[in-house]
């Protein structure tokens, strides 16, 4: 939600921290498949909850989209590239 993102931005500013906004996305089909394959855990997420969250998500145009429907390595590479390219980021 936008209010949570704003809180994170405020905290980063107050703590003189870099903040790189990443939005992880996958297809509804892959999300449902992953939810079905999970074993018992503390999460109460279901495919219907995932659909509802997706339908009610606030737009986040300033975030870098990280597609998580492919390999973990590809997702990590995209996230790391965004982190390295962040305008206020310290040298890496």
C-alpha positions as CSV (number, residue, x, y, z in Angstrom):
1,X,0.0,0.0,0.0
2,X,1.1,3.6,-0.7
3,X,1.0,4.5,3.0
4,X,3.5,1.7,3.8
5,X,5.8,2.7,1.1
6,X,5.6,6.3,2.3
7,X,6.5,5.2,5.8
8,X,9.5,3.3,4.4
9,X,10.6,6.4,2.5
10,X,10.3,8.6,5.6
11,X,12.3,6.1,7.7
12,X,15.0,5.9,5.1
13,X,15.2,9.7,4.9
14,X,15.3,10.0,8.7
15,X,18.0,7.4,9.1
16,X,20.1,8.7,6.1
17,X,19.6,5.3,4.4
18,X,19.4,4.5,0.7
19,X,16.0,3.0,-0.3
20,X,15.6,1.1,-3.5
21,X,12.0,0.4,-4.4
22,X,11.5,-3.1,-5.9
23,X,8.1,-4.6,-6.8
24,X,8.3,-8.3,-7.3
25,X,5.7,-9.6,-9.8
26,X,4.7,-12.9,-11.3
27,X,1.7,-14.3,-13.2
28,X,-1.4,-15.3,-11.3
29,X,-0.9,-18.8,-12.5
30,X,2.6,-19.1,-11.2
31,X,1.6,-17.5,-7.9
32,X,-1.3,-20.0,-7.5
33,X,1.1,-22.9,-8.3
34,X,3.7,-21.8,-5.8
35,X,1.0,-21.3,-3.1
36,X,-0.3,-24.8,-3.8
37,X,3.2,-26.4,-3.6
38,X,4.0,-24.8,-0.2
39,X,4.0,-27.0,2.8
40,X,2.4,-26.0,6.1
41,X,3.7,-22.7,7.4
42,X,2.7,-19.6,9.3
43,X,1.3,-17.8,6.2
44,X,-2.4,-17.8,5.6
45,X,-2.0,-16.8,1.9
46,X,-4.2,-18.6,-0.6
47,X,-4.7,-18.2,-4.3
48,X,-7.8,-16.2,-3.6
49,X,-6.0,-13.9,-1.2
50,X,-3.2,-13.4,-3.9
51,X,-5.9,-12.5,-6.5
52,X,-7.5,-10.0,-4.1
53,X,-4.2,-8.4,-3.2
54,X,-3.3,-8.1,-6.9
55,X,-6.7,-6.5,-7.7
56,X,-6.4,-4.0,-4.8
57,X,-2.7,-3.1,-5.3
58,X,-1.9,0.6,-5.4
59,X,0.1,1.7,-8.5
60,X,3.8,2.0,-7.8
61,X,5.4,3.7,-10.8
62,X,8.6,4.7,-9.0
63,X,9.5,1.0,-8.2
64,X,11.7,-1.2,-10.3
65,X,9.7,-4.3,-11.4
66,X,11.4,-7.6,-10.7
67,X,9.8,-10.4,-12.5
68,X,9.9,-13.5,-10.3
69,X,8.3,-15.9,-12.8
70,X,11.7,-17.0,-14.1
71,X,14.8,-18.2,-12.3
72,X,15.9,-17.0,-8.9
73,X,19.2,-15.9,-10.5
74,X,17.5,-13.7,-13.0
75,X,15.3,-12.1,-10.3
76,X,18.4,-11.4,-8.1
77,X,20.3,-10.0,-11.1
78,X,17.5,-7.5,-11.8
79,X,17.2,-6.5,-8.2
80,X,21.0,-6.1,-7.8
81,X,21.1,-4.0,-11.1
82,X,18.4,-1.7,-9.7
83,X,20.3,-1.4,-6.4
84,X,23.6,-0.5,-8.2
85,X,21.8,2.0,-10.5
86,X,20.1,3.8,-7.7
87,X,20.9,7.6,-8.0
88,X,21.6,8.1,-4.3
89,X,23.4,4.9,-3.8
90,X,26.9,4.8,-2.3
91,X,29.6,3.3,-4.5
92,X,29.3,-0.5,-4.8
